[in-house]
Amino acid sequence: MFKTESLQRRESREKFRDGKGVSLLCNIVEKEELLGNCRFFGKITLDPGCSIGYHQHDREEEVYYILSGQGVVNDNGDTRTVNPGDSVLTGNGAFHSIENQGDVPLEFIGVILTYDPPER
C-alpha cells in the first residue's frame, strides 16, 4: 500500500484528554488498514501553549517520537524536557501528558499499540 499525504486524514481535537488548546492529528495509517495491534499511528502537532492532558494507557502502550520543537512530558510522575530525536514509551497502566512550552510548534509521531488482538 502506498498512501500520499493528501489521503492522510487530519483532525483537530480541542482540549485533547483535558489538555490545553488544540491538538492537530494527522492519521498516517488508519487502524483499519493495519493487521497488527495498532490503534493509532500518526503525527501530532501542538502549537506553543497547547498540550495533551494527563491520561492513562491501560492494556496498551504509546510511543512518542519527537520530530521538531521542544516539549515537557510527564511520564507517570517523571517530568522531563524532550527534544528532536527523543522518544517516550508509556504503557501497562501508566499515565502521561505532553505540553509545548516552547515558541515553535512541537511535532511528534505517536503510536499506540494494544496488548489484545484487534477485533476484525
C-alpha positions as CSV (number, residue, x, y, z in Angstrom):
1,M,0.0,0.0,0.0
2,F,1.2,3.5,-0.9
3,K,-0.6,6.5,0.6
4,T,0.1,10.1,-0.4
5,E,0.0,12.8,2.1
6,S,-3.3,14.2,0.7
7,L,-5.0,10.9,1.6
8,Q,-4.0,11.0,5.3
9,R,-6.9,12.0,7.4
10,R,-6.5,15.1,9.5
11,E,-8.4,16.2,12.6
12,S,-8.3,18.8,15.3
13,R,-9.0,18.0,19.0
14,E,-9.9,20.8,21.3
15,K,-8.6,20.3,24.9
16,F,-7.5,16.7,23.9
17,R,-7.5,14.5,27.0
18,D,-8.3,17.6,29.1
19,G,-5.2,19.4,27.8
20,K,-4.9,23.0,26.6
21,G,-5.6,24.4,23.2
22,V,-5.9,22.4,20.0
23,S,-4.1,19.2,19.1
24,L,-3.7,18.6,15.3
25,L,-3.6,14.9,14.4
26,C,-2.6,13.5,11.0
27,N,-3.6,9.9,10.8
28,I,-0.7,8.5,8.7
29,V,-2.2,5.0,8.6
30,E,-5.7,4.1,9.9
31,K,-6.1,1.3,12.4
32,E,-8.4,-0.5,9.8
33,E,-5.5,-0.5,7.3
34,L,-3.2,-2.4,9.7
35,L,-3.3,-6.1,10.6
36,G,-1.4,-5.7,13.8
37,N,-2.4,-4.4,17.3
38,C,-2.1,-0.7,16.5
39,R,-4.9,1.7,17.2
40,F,-3.1,4.9,16.3
41,F,-0.1,5.8,14.0
42,G,0.1,9.5,13.3
43,K,1.8,12.8,13.5
44,I,0.7,15.2,16.2
45,T,1.3,18.9,16.2
46,L,0.9,21.1,19.3
47,D,1.3,24.9,18.9
48,P,3.0,26.9,21.7
49,G,1.0,26.7,24.9
50,C,-1.0,23.6,23.8
51,S,-1.0,20.2,25.4
52,I,-2.4,16.7,25.6
53,G,-3.7,16.2,29.1
54,Y,-2.5,13.6,31.7
55,H,-4.1,10.2,30.7
56,Q,-3.7,6.5,31.3
57,H,-2.7,3.7,28.9
58,D,-4.3,0.5,30.2
59,R,-3.8,-2.7,28.2
60,E,-1.8,-0.7,25.7
61,E,1.3,1.4,25.2
62,E,2.1,4.6,23.4
63,V,5.4,5.8,22.0
64,Y,6.1,9.5,21.2
65,Y,9.0,10.2,18.9
66,I,9.8,13.9,18.8
67,L,10.4,15.3,15.3
68,S,10.7,19.1,16.0
69,G,10.3,21.7,18.7
70,Q,10.6,21.1,22.4
71,G,8.1,19.8,24.9
72,V,7.7,18.8,28.5
73,V,6.5,15.2,29.1
74,N,5.1,13.9,32.4
75,D,5.6,10.1,32.2
76,N,3.9,8.7,35.3
77,G,5.2,11.4,37.5
78,D,8.7,11.7,35.9
79,T,8.7,15.1,34.2
80,R,11.4,15.8,31.5
81,T,12.1,18.1,28.6
82,V,12.0,16.4,25.2
83,N,13.8,17.4,22.0
84,P,14.0,16.2,18.4
85,G,15.2,12.6,18.3
86,D,13.9,11.8,21.9
87,S,11.3,9.1,22.5
88,V,9.0,8.3,25.3
89,L,7.3,4.9,26.0
90,T,4.3,4.8,28.3
91,G,2.0,1.8,29.0
92,N,0.9,-1.0,31.1
93,G,-1.4,1.1,33.2
94,A,0.9,4.2,33.4
95,F,-0.1,7.8,32.7
96,H,1.5,10.6,30.7
97,S,1.0,14.0,29.2
98,I,2.9,16.3,26.9
99,E,3.0,20.1,26.6
100,N,4.6,22.6,24.2
101,Q,6.2,25.2,26.4
102,G,8.4,26.5,23.6
103,D,8.0,29.2,20.9
104,V,7.6,27.0,17.8
105,P,5.2,24.1,17.0
106,L,6.0,20.7,18.7
107,E,5.7,17.9,16.2
108,F,5.9,14.2,17.1
109,I,4.9,10.7,15.9
110,G,2.5,8.9,18.2
111,V,2.0,5.2,18.0
112,I,-0.5,3.3,20.3
113,L,-0.1,-0.5,20.4
114,T,-2.7,-2.6,22.2
115,Y,-2.0,-5.8,24.1
116,D,-5.1,-7.6,22.9
117,P,-5.6,-8.7,19.3
118,P,-7.8,-6.3,17.4
119,E,-11.4,-7.3,16.7
120,R,-12.0,-7.8,13.0
